[in-house]
Amino acid sequence: MENYIFLTDEGYTYQPNSECDVPDIENLQVIGIAYGENKKQAFYNLINESKYLLETSFDKIFCYKLTRNYKDSYCEFSMKHDYIVEKNK
């Protein structure tokens, strides 16, 4: 089993004490870390262990295997399409 980190670039971050309505920083947000035989299984484990994620407005998430060669393990998922559609098959 391998560990994967899941992130999204959806959403915004504001600086502390910011009074501006415009987001200050474009960033990535960590959705979670999950394990699995492969990245798809880790994605399903992430959702199954954190069902509240399906109630958020996040959709496009991506992952990296937590390894020295993490860039080679990049993979994208859609919580609304890849999880819900596959689960209902």
Chimera marker file (.cmm) of the C-alpha trace (Angstrom):
<marker_set name="trace">
<marker id="1" x="0.000" y="0.000" z="0.000" r="1" g="1" b="0" radius="0.5"/>
<marker id="2" x="1.155" y="3.522" z="-0.810" r="1" g="1" b="0" radius="0.5"/>
<marker id="3" x="0.274" y="6.919" z="0.677" r="1" g="1" b="0" radius="0.5"/>
<marker id="4" x="-1.026" y="9.707" z="-1.560" r="1" g="1" b="0" radius="0.5"/>
<marker id="5" x="-1.660" y="13.386" z="-0.859" r="1" g="1" b="0" radius="0.5"/>
<marker id="6" x="-4.753" y="14.922" z="-2.489" r="1" g="1" b="0" radius="0.5"/>
<marker id="7" x="-4.869" y="18.647" z="-3.274" r="1" g="1" b="0" radius="0.5"/>
<marker id="8" x="-7.004" y="21.183" z="-5.125" r="1" g="1" b="0" radius="0.5"/>
<marker id="9" x="-6.388" y="24.606" z="-6.599" r="1" g="1" b="0" radius="0.5"/>
<marker id="10" x="-10.081" y="25.489" z="-6.241" r="1" g="1" b="0" radius="0.5"/>
<marker id="11" x="-10.848" y="28.118" z="-3.627" r="1" g="1" b="0" radius="0.5"/>
<marker id="12" x="-8.920" y="31.077" z="-2.281" r="1" g="1" b="0" radius="0.5"/>
<marker id="13" x="-6.933" y="32.127" z="0.750" r="1" g="1" b="0" radius="0.5"/>
<marker id="14" x="-7.010" y="35.526" z="2.406" r="1" g="1" b="0" radius="0.5"/>
<marker id="15" x="-4.218" y="37.047" z="4.421" r="1" g="1" b="0" radius="0.5"/>
<marker id="16" x="-4.919" y="37.409" z="8.146" r="1" g="1" b="0" radius="0.5"/>
<marker id="17" x="-6.721" y="40.654" z="8.966" r="1" g="1" b="0" radius="0.5"/>
<marker id="18" x="-7.412" y="41.333" z="5.280" r="1" g="1" b="0" radius="0.5"/>
<marker id="19" x="-10.280" y="43.752" z="4.642" r="1" g="1" b="0" radius="0.5"/>
<marker id="20" x="-10.291" y="43.243" z="0.873" r="1" g="1" b="0" radius="0.5"/>
<marker id="21" x="-12.941" y="41.163" z="-0.935" r="1" g="1" b="0" radius="0.5"/>
<marker id="22" x="-10.411" y="40.054" z="-3.545" r="1" g="1" b="0" radius="0.5"/>
<marker id="23" x="-8.441" y="36.903" z="-2.665" r="1" g="1" b="0" radius="0.5"/>
<marker id="24" x="-4.877" y="37.710" z="-1.792" r="1" g="1" b="0" radius="0.5"/>
<marker id="25" x="-3.195" y="34.427" z="-2.654" r="1" g="1" b="0" radius="0.5"/>
<marker id="26" x="-3.668" y="31.769" z="-5.270" r="1" g="1" b="0" radius="0.5"/>
<marker id="27" x="-2.749" y="28.521" z="-3.597" r="1" g="1" b="0" radius="0.5"/>
<marker id="28" x="-3.311" y="24.815" z="-3.201" r="1" g="1" b="0" radius="0.5"/>
<marker id="29" x="-5.409" y="23.320" z="-0.449" r="1" g="1" b="0" radius="0.5"/>
<marker id="30" x="-4.749" y="19.895" z="1.014" r="1" g="1" b="0" radius="0.5"/>
<marker id="31" x="-7.894" y="17.765" z="0.783" r="1" g="1" b="0" radius="0.5"/>
<marker id="32" x="-6.373" y="14.826" z="2.609" r="1" g="1" b="0" radius="0.5"/>
<marker id="33" x="-3.916" y="11.966" z="2.680" r="1" g="1" b="0" radius="0.5"/>
<marker id="34" x="-4.996" y="8.391" z="1.987" r="1" g="1" b="0" radius="0.5"/>
<marker id="35" x="-3.457" y="5.013" z="1.291" r="1" g="1" b="0" radius="0.5"/>
<marker id="36" x="-4.223" y="2.420" z="-1.343" r="1" g="1" b="0" radius="0.5"/>
<marker id="37" x="-2.852" y="-0.236" z="-3.685" r="1" g="1" b="0" radius="0.5"/>
<marker id="38" x="-2.844" y="2.497" z="-6.360" r="1" g="1" b="0" radius="0.5"/>
<marker id="39" x="-3.934" y="6.129" z="-6.744" r="1" g="1" b="0" radius="0.5"/>
<marker id="40" x="-7.528" y="5.261" z="-7.692" r="1" g="1" b="0" radius="0.5"/>
<marker id="41" x="-7.979" y="3.023" z="-4.651" r="1" g="1" b="0" radius="0.5"/>
<marker id="42" x="-6.434" y="5.717" z="-2.445" r="1" g="1" b="0" radius="0.5"/>
<marker id="43" x="-8.932" y="8.229" z="-3.906" r="1" g="1" b="0" radius="0.5"/>
<marker id="44" x="-11.855" y="5.929" z="-3.022" r="1" g="1" b="0" radius="0.5"/>
<marker id="45" x="-10.425" y="5.372" z="0.457" r="1" g="1" b="0" radius="0.5"/>
<marker id="46" x="-10.113" y="9.137" z="0.933" r="1" g="1" b="0" radius="0.5"/>
<marker id="47" x="-13.780" y="9.699" z="0.083" r="1" g="1" b="0" radius="0.5"/>
<marker id="48" x="-15.004" y="6.688" z="2.049" r="1" g="1" b="0" radius="0.5"/>
<marker id="49" x="-13.116" y="7.822" z="5.144" r="1" g="1" b="0" radius="0.5"/>
<marker id="50" x="-14.143" y="11.496" z="4.756" r="1" g="1" b="0" radius="0.5"/>
<marker id="51" x="-17.660" y="11.438" z="3.273" r="1" g="1" b="0" radius="0.5"/>
<marker id="52" x="-18.151" y="15.102" z="4.185" r="1" g="1" b="0" radius="0.5"/>
<marker id="53" x="-15.897" y="15.938" z="1.203" r="1" g="1" b="0" radius="0.5"/>
<marker id="54" x="-18.823" y="15.067" z="-1.090" r="1" g="1" b="0" radius="0.5"/>
<marker id="55" x="-20.824" y="17.869" z="0.567" r="1" g="1" b="0" radius="0.5"/>
<marker id="56" x="-18.197" y="20.515" z="-0.211" r="1" g="1" b="0" radius="0.5"/>
<marker id="57" x="-18.037" y="22.492" z="-3.441" r="1" g="1" b="0" radius="0.5"/>
<marker id="58" x="-14.591" y="21.082" z="-4.293" r="1" g="1" b="0" radius="0.5"/>
<marker id="59" x="-14.567" y="18.926" z="-7.403" r="1" g="1" b="0" radius="0.5"/>
<marker id="60" x="-11.235" y="18.925" z="-9.216" r="1" g="1" b="0" radius="0.5"/>
<marker id="61" x="-8.592" y="17.371" z="-7.034" r="1" g="1" b="0" radius="0.5"/>
<marker id="62" x="-5.260" y="15.820" z="-7.891" r="1" g="1" b="0" radius="0.5"/>
<marker id="63" x="-2.812" y="13.613" z="-6.101" r="1" g="1" b="0" radius="0.5"/>
<marker id="64" x="0.820" y="12.717" z="-5.771" r="1" g="1" b="0" radius="0.5"/>
<marker id="65" x="2.242" y="9.551" z="-4.293" r="1" g="1" b="0" radius="0.5"/>
<marker id="66" x="4.304" y="10.448" z="-1.255" r="1" g="1" b="0" radius="0.5"/>
<marker id="67" x="7.642" y="9.314" z="-2.606" r="1" g="1" b="0" radius="0.5"/>
<marker id="68" x="10.919" y="10.782" z="-3.753" r="1" g="1" b="0" radius="0.5"/>
<marker id="69" x="9.723" y="10.650" z="-7.401" r="1" g="1" b="0" radius="0.5"/>
<marker id="70" x="6.366" y="12.230" z="-6.595" r="1" g="1" b="0" radius="0.5"/>
<marker id="71" x="6.134" y="14.167" z="-9.890" r="1" g="1" b="0" radius="0.5"/>
<marker id="72" x="5.825" y="10.897" z="-11.821" r="1" g="1" b="0" radius="0.5"/>
<marker id="73" x="2.739" y="9.919" z="-9.805" r="1" g="1" b="0" radius="0.5"/>
<marker id="74" x="0.540" y="12.964" z="-10.619" r="1" g="1" b="0" radius="0.5"/>
<marker id="75" x="-3.111" y="12.074" z="-11.283" r="1" g="1" b="0" radius="0.5"/>
<marker id="76" x="-6.344" y="14.115" z="-11.482" r="1" g="1" b="0" radius="0.5"/>
<marker id="77" x="-9.815" y="13.172" z="-10.196" r="1" g="1" b="0" radius="0.5"/>
<marker id="78" x="-13.300" y="14.655" z="-10.096" r="1" g="1" b="0" radius="0.5"/>
<marker id="79" x="-15.124" y="13.999" z="-6.833" r="1" g="1" b="0" radius="0.5"/>
<marker id="80" x="-18.456" y="14.509" z="-8.569" r="1" g="1" b="0" radius="0.5"/>
<marker id="81" x="-17.675" y="12.360" z="-11.601" r="1" g="1" b="0" radius="0.5"/>
<marker id="82" x="-14.972" y="9.828" z="-10.753" r="1" g="1" b="0" radius="0.5"/>
<marker id="83" x="-16.326" y="8.872" z="-7.331" r="1" g="1" b="0" radius="0.5"/>
<marker id="84" x="-20.100" y="9.203" z="-7.616" r="1" g="1" b="0" radius="0.5"/>
<marker id="85" x="-20.436" y="7.792" z="-11.141" r="1" g="1" b="0" radius="0.5"/>
<marker id="86" x="-18.136" y="4.828" z="-10.432" r="1" g="1" b="0" radius="0.5"/>
<marker id="87" x="-19.849" y="4.106" z="-7.099" r="1" g="1" b="0" radius="0.5"/>
<marker id="88" x="-23.283" y="3.938" z="-8.750" r="1" g="1" b="0" radius="0.5"/>
<marker id="89" x="-22.220" y="1.452" z="-11.456" r="1" g="1" b="0" radius="0.5"/>
<link id1="1" id2="2" r="1" g="1" b="0" radius="0.2"/>
<link id1="2" id2="3" r="1" g="1" b="0" radius="0.2"/>
<link id1="3" id2="4" r="1" g="1" b="0" radius="0.2"/>
<link id1="4" id2="5" r="1" g="1" b="0" radius="0.2"/>
<link id1="5" id2="6" r="1" g="1" b="0" radius="0.2"/>
<link id1="6" id2="7" r="1" g="1" b="0" radius="0.2"/>
<link id1="7" id2="8" r="1" g="1" b="0" radius="0.2"/>
<link id1="8" id2="9" r="1" g="1" b="0" radius="0.2"/>
<link id1="9" id2="10" r="1" g="1" b="0" radius="0.2"/>
<link id1="10" id2="11" r="1" g="1" b="0" radius="0.2"/>
<link id1="11" id2="12" r="1" g="1" b="0" radius="0.2"/>
<link id1="12" id2="13" r="1" g="1" b="0" radius="0.2"/>
<link id1="13" id2="14" r="1" g="1" b="0" radius="0.2"/>
<link id1="14" id2="15" r="1" g="1" b="0" radius="0.2"/>
<link id1="15" id2="16" r="1" g="1" b="0" radius="0.2"/>
<link id1="16" id2="17" r="1" g="1" b="0" radius="0.2"/>
<link id1="17" id2="18" r="1" g="1" b="0" radius="0.2"/>
<link id1="18" id2="19" r="1" g="1" b="0" radius="0.2"/>
<link id1="19" id2="20" r="1" g="1" b="0" radius="0.2"/>
<link id1="20" id2="21" r="1" g="1" b="0" radius="0.2"/>
<link id1="21" id2="22" r="1" g="1" b="0" radius="0.2"/>
<link id1="22" id2="23" r="1" g="1" b="0" radius="0.2"/>
<link id1="23" id2="24" r="1" g="1" b="0" radius="0.2"/>
<link id1="24" id2="25" r="1" g="1" b="0" radius="0.2"/>
<link id1="25" id2="26" r="1" g="1" b="0" radius="0.2"/>
<link id1="26" id2="27" r="1" g="1" b="0" radius="0.2"/>
<link id1="27" id2="28" r="1" g="1" b="0" radius="0.2"/>
<link id1="28" id2="29" r="1" g="1" b="0" radius="0.2"/>
<link id1="29" id2="30" r="1" g="1" b="0" radius="0.2"/>
<link id1="30" id2="31" r="1" g="1" b="0" radius="0.2"/>
<link id1="31" id2="32" r="1" g="1" b="0" radius="0.2"/>
<link id1="32" id2="33" r="1" g="1" b="0" radius="0.2"/>
<link id1="33" id2="34" r="1" g="1" b="0" radius="0.2"/>
<link id1="34" id2="35" r="1" g="1" b="0" radius="0.2"/>
<link id1="35" id2="36" r="1" g="1" b="0" radius="0.2"/>
<link id1="36" id2="37" r="1" g="1" b="0" radius="0.2"/>
<link id1="37" id2="38" r="1" g="1" b="0" radius="0.2"/>
<link id1="38" id2="39" r="1" g="1" b="0" radius="0.2"/>
<link id1="39" id2="40" r="1" g="1" b="0" radius="0.2"/>
<link id1="40" id2="41" r="1" g="1" b="0" radius="0.2"/>
<link id1="41" id2="42" r="1" g="1" b="0" radius="0.2"/>
<link id1="42" id2="43" r="1" g="1" b="0" radius="0.2"/>
<link id1="43" id2="44" r="1" g="1" b="0" radius="0.2"/>
<link id1="44" id2="45" r="1" g="1" b="0" radius="0.2"/>
<link id1="45" id2="46" r="1" g="1" b="0" radius="0.2"/>
<link id1="46" id2="47" r="1" g="1" b="0" radius="0.2"/>
<link id1="47" id2="48" r="1" g="1" b="0" radius="0.2"/>
<link id1="48" id2="49" r="1" g="1" b="0" radius="0.2"/>
<link id1="49" id2="50" r="1" g="1" b="0" radius="0.2"/>
<link id1="50" id2="51" r="1" g="1" b="0" radius="0.2"/>
<link id1="51" id2="52" r="1" g="1" b="0" radius="0.2"/>
<link id1="52" id2="53" r="1" g="1" b="0" radius="0.2"/>
<link id1="53" id2="54" r="1" g="1" b="0" radius="0.2"/>
<link id1="54" id2="55" r="1" g="1" b="0" radius="0.2"/>
<link id1="55" id2="56" r="1" g="1" b="0" radius="0.2"/>
<link id1="56" id2="57" r="1" g="1" b="0" radius="0.2"/>
<link id1="57" id2="58" r="1" g="1" b="0" radius="0.2"/>
<link id1="58" id2="59" r="1" g="1" b="0" radius="0.2"/>
<link id1="59" id2="60" r="1" g="1" b="0" radius="0.2"/>
<link id1="60" id2="61" r="1" g="1" b="0" radius="0.2"/>
<link id1="61" id2="62" r="1" g="1" b="0" radius="0.2"/>
<link id1="62" id2="63" r="1" g="1" b="0" radius="0.2"/>
<link id1="63" id2="64" r="1" g="1" b="0" radius="0.2"/>
<link id1="64" id2="65" r="1" g="1" b="0" radius="0.2"/>
<link id1="65" id2="66" r="1" g="1" b="0" radius="0.2"/>
<link id1="66" id2="67" r="1" g="1" b="0" radius="0.2"/>
<link id1="67" id2="68" r="1" g="1" b="0" radius="0.2"/>
<link id1="68" id2="69" r="1" g="1" b="0" radius="0.2"/>
<link id1="69" id2="70" r="1" g="1" b="0" radius="0.2"/>
<link id1="70" id2="71" r="1" g="1" b="0" radius="0.2"/>
<link id1="71" id2="72" r="1" g="1" b="0" radius="0.2"/>
<link id1="72" id2="73" r="1" g="1" b="0" radius="0.2"/>
<link id1="73" id2="74" r="1" g="1" b="0" radius="0.2"/>
<link id1="74" id2="75" r="1" g="1" b="0" radius="0.2"/>
<link id1="75" id2="76" r="1" g="1" b="0" radius="0.2"/>
<link id1="76" id2="77" r="1" g="1" b="0" radius="0.2"/>
<link id1="77" id2="78" r="1" g="1" b="0" radius="0.2"/>
<link id1="78" id2="79" r="1" g="1" b="0" radius="0.2"/>
<link id1="79" id2="80" r="1" g="1" b="0" radius="0.2"/>
<link id1="80" id2="81" r="1" g="1" b="0" radius="0.2"/>
<link id1="81" id2="82" r="1" g="1" b="0" radius="0.2"/>
<link id1="82" id2="83" r="1" g="1" b="0" radius="0.2"/>
<link id1="83" id2="84" r="1" g="1" b="0" radius="0.2"/>
<link id1="84" id2="85" r="1" g="1" b="0" radius="0.2"/>
<link id1="85" id2="86" r="1" g="1" b="0" radius="0.2"/>
<link id1="86" id2="87" r="1" g="1" b="0" radius="0.2"/>
<link id1="87" id2="88" r="1" g="1" b="0" radius="0.2"/>
<link id1="88" id2="89" r="1" g="1" b="0" radius="0.2"/>
</marker_set>
